[in-house]
Each structure stands twice: as structure tokens, then as C-alpha cells.
Amino acid sequence: MVGNDPNPKKGRIADFLSNPITGGIGVILAIVGLGLAIWIYFASQDERALTYFTHPVKSIVVDYGKTPKLQVQAGGKLIQGSITSSQIAFWNAGDASIRPQNVLKPFVVEARPKVRIVDAILKKTSRDVAGIKLDLTQLDQGRIPVSWKILENGDGAVIQVIYVGEPSVSLQGSGIIEQQGDIKKLEYNKAIGSRFTIYDERRRIGPIIGWGSIILGPIALIFLALDFFSVSWFRGAASGLFNIQNLRFIIFINGVGYLVLGIYILWTTPISGPPFGF
């Protein structure tokens, strides 16, 4: 019969492929694919990447301004001032191991501005075989030199530092590693609303939202595919509620939107910190 397409599905596919929007999406995907290939190439290169991160939440052990009559001693010395506890983590974020011979300038944790450090302990280590040790001979100068036998990818430790000073005092790391130069500092750049677990909650909830969106997005696109290939039960159920063309557009935008949202959340969620946690 003249005017009837003997293969309506084939005609629909041809119309879809000839649509300018489809061509534009193809160009965008090609650009993204090229960028991803370049990123994977450089990411695959072995490198050393000694990194440190200071936990954004600090604890006031003694508030000298509110308890001036309280006397605290450490090592037989009277402490006059507030006492604060802070945590700093360091690890090798690179694929190449870091051995003592790769350390051109020792890694040192320092209090800035310089204050007296009362004590420092290794709260957590990734592996005992890393042989991480703290030099506690320079605490009065606000310095903690750190050494190790080997740091492979993900190896490191969390150091708990108790010092004489206010929470405004920061813990900084310094050192030079062969082929890396200065060590890398990660920062948590979000506002801390309280002294509780906001930081840890963000690390836990962010990936859940991100992966949830990435899962929901393809589901919406599957519904679009069911309609596109004329799955009868789906089109029959949908046509009673929506104009089928509008429904296609809504489902498509919904699916793409979920995918973009999920990728954005995973990319921007602040998950900075040691791979072994605090």
C-alpha cells in the first residue's frame, strides 16, 4: 500500500540518527571520550604523591580562659594556656612507592604559628610494615619529624597532636620527595557548623546520593528505550496519561539530568582525607 512504511522501526531509527540533536550529542560524547582517554593516560603514569590533610574539627582539651585556676603539667612543666587536640593524616596517593632514599627533605609536621606541642601519637597506621615513626625530640619547637620504611599506594598514618594554643593554630606538613617536589596539601573547604560529625557525614552521604542518581538515570533512559522501540504495554499505559511526544521529552531530560547530577555530586562531594579514614 502506497505511503505505508513496511518497516516503521527502521524509519524511526533513521529519523533519530538524522536528528541534529543526536549529532550534537555524538560530538559531545566524542569530545568527552577524547578527554577521558587523555586523563586515563596521564593517570596511569606511576608517580610519588606524598599528601597530607588536617582534620577540620579540633577539640579543646582545656579552655584556659574559662578555667584559669586549673593547673596542668606535662613532662614536669606547668602549662599556662589553652590545650587543643588536632589530627593530621599523611599518605602516599601515588602509584610509585616512597622509600627513605626518595626523601630529599624529611617530612615534618609543624604547628603554625609555632607553639609548644605537648604530645603526639600515631592514632592509626595503614599497615605495620610501613614502619612509620615519630621523632618527639622537637616538640618544644612545635615540630614532629616523621620517618618510615616504605610508603606504597595508600600507606600512611593519622597523627594526633596535642598542643598549647587555640584551635586557630594550624598543623602544616613540609618536605620534598624525589620526582614530586613539595608535598601535596588537601583542604576541607566547607563550613563546619558544629564540632560533631558533619565532615564524616558528608563523606558518607555524598557518594550515596551520587551513585543513587547514576542508577536512577539509566532507569529513566530504559523507559525511553521501551517507548522508542514500541513496547506495546508501556505505550498503552503511558498514552492514557500523557501526550506520547511530551512523555518522551520528559523521560529523556529526566534521564540525562540524573546522570549529570550524579556525576556532578561524585565529582564535587568533599571526600578529601586519608584512604584509611581518621
C-alpha positions, 0 to 999 in steps of 0.5 A: 500500500502506497505511503505505508512504511513496511518497516516503521522501526527502521524509519524511526531509527533513521529519523533519530540518527538524522536528528541534529540533536543526536549529532550534537550529542555524538560530538559531545560524547566524542569530545568527552571520550577524547578527554577521558582517554587523555586523563586515563593516560596521564593517570596511569603514569606511576608517580610519588604523591606524598599528601597530607590533610588536617582534620577540620574539627579540633577539640579543646582539651582545656579552655584556659580562659574559662578555667584559669585556676586549673593547673596542668603539667606535662613532662614536669612543666606547668602549662599556662594556656589553652590545650587543643587536640588536632589530627593530621593524616599523611599518605602516599596517593601515588602509584610509585612507592616512597622509600627513605632514599626518595626523601630529599627533605624529611617530612615534618609536621609543624604547628603554625604559628609555632607553639609548644606541642605537648604530645603526639601519637600515631592514632592509626597506621595503614599497615605495620610494615610501613614502619612509620615513626615519630621523632618527639625530640622537637616538640618544644619547637612545635615540630614532629619529624616523621620517618618510615620504611616504605610508603606504597599506594595508600600507606600512611598514618593519622597523627594526633597532636596535642598542643598549647594554643587555640584551635586557630593554630594550624598543623602544616606538613613540609618536605620534598620527595624525589620526582614530586617536589613539595608535598601535596596539601588537601583542604576541607573547604566547607563550613563546619557548623558544629564540632560533631560529625558533619565532615564524616557525614558528608563523606558518607552521604555524598557518594550515596546520593551520587551513585543513587542518581547514576542508577536512577538515570539509566532507569529513566533512559530504559523507559525511553528505550521501551517507548522508542522501540514500541513496547506495546504495554508501556505505550498503552499505559503511558498514552492514557496519561500523557501526550506520547511526544511530551512523555518522551521529552520528559523521560529523556531530560529526566534521564540525562539530568540524573546522570549529570547530577550524579556525576556532578555530586561524585565529582564535587562531594568533599571526600578529601582525607586519608584512604584509611579514614581518621 
